[in-house]
Amino acid sequence: MQKIALPTTEMTVDNVMRRWPSTIRVFVDFGMHCVGCPIATFHSVGEACSEHGIDPGKFLERLRETAQSAQAQPARTWGPAETGCGWPSASPNRA
């Protein structure tokens, strides 16, 4: 059985968000608005928790749950057919 890699406190914030995009919601839910922050490429998850006064154990648990859940589900692409919204294509506007 293949072992699934999960986020650690030693990984950089940027690396975690890039590898598991669904974890961005966890950062936001914990009040860590790290998305787009230039320090995210240097700060580890543990350092970010310390900076924001967040319990690293609880935060890491949520990160891992989210990452594991995302790995278990196939990637989906959304478009008009899947959502039923009937959005027009990217064709030019016609007056």
C-alpha positions in Angstrom: 0.0 0.0 0.0 1.3 3.4 -1.0 1.9 5.9 1.9 0.2 9.3 1.3 2.3 12.3 2.1 0.6 14.9 4.3 1.5 18.4 5.4 4.0 18.9 8.2 4.9 21.9 10.4 8.3 22.0 8.7 6.9 22.6 5.2 6.6 26.2 3.9 3.1 27.7 3.9 3.5 28.3 0.1 4.5 24.6 -0.5 1.4 23.4 1.4 -1.0 25.6 -0.4 0.4 24.8 -3.8 0.5 21.0 -3.2 -2.9 20.9 -1.6 -4.9 23.9 -2.8 -7.9 22.8 -0.7 -5.9 23.7 2.4 -6.1 27.4 1.6 -9.6 27.3 3.2 -8.0 26.0 6.5 -5.6 29.0 6.6 -8.4 31.4 6.0 -10.7 29.7 8.6 -7.9 30.1 11.2 -7.5 33.8 10.4 -4.2 33.2 8.6 -4.5 35.3 5.5 -1.3 33.8 4.0 -2.5 33.5 0.5 -0.4 35.8 -1.7 1.8 36.9 1.3 5.5 37.1 0.2 6.6 35.6 3.5 4.6 32.4 2.8 7.5 31.2 0.6 9.8 31.4 3.6 7.7 30.7 6.6 7.1 27.2 7.7 3.7 26.2 8.9 5.0 26.0 12.4 6.4 29.5 12.2 3.2 30.9 10.7 1.2 29.3 13.6 3.6 30.9 16.1 3.2 34.3 14.4 -0.6 34.1 14.4 -0.9 32.6 17.9 -2.4 29.4 16.7 -2.1 25.9 18.2 0.1 24.1 15.7 -1.3 20.7 16.7 -4.9 21.7 16.0 -3.9 23.5 12.8 -1.9 20.6 11.5 -4.7 18.2 12.2 -7.1 20.2 10.1 -4.5 20.7 7.3 -3.9 16.9 7.2 -7.7 16.1 7.2 -8.2 18.5 4.4 -5.3 17.3 2.3 -6.2 13.7 2.9 -9.8 14.3 1.9 -8.7 16.1 -1.3 -6.4 13.2 -2.3 -9.2 10.7 -1.9 -11.4 12.6 -4.3 -10.8 12.8 -8.0 -10.2 16.3 -9.4 -13.2 18.0 -10.9 -13.5 20.6 -13.5 -16.5 22.8 -13.5 -18.2 24.4 -16.4 -21.7 25.2 -17.7 -22.6 21.6 -18.4 -21.7 20.5 -14.8 -23.2 23.4 -13.0 -26.3 23.9 -15.1 -25.7 27.6 -15.1 -25.7 28.0 -18.9 -22.9 30.5 -18.9 -21.9 31.6 -22.4 -18.6 30.5 -24.0 -15.7 32.9 -24.3 -16.8 33.9 -27.8 -16.8 37.6 -28.6 -19.9 39.6 -27.8 -22.3 40.3 -30.6 -24.4 43.4 -30.6 
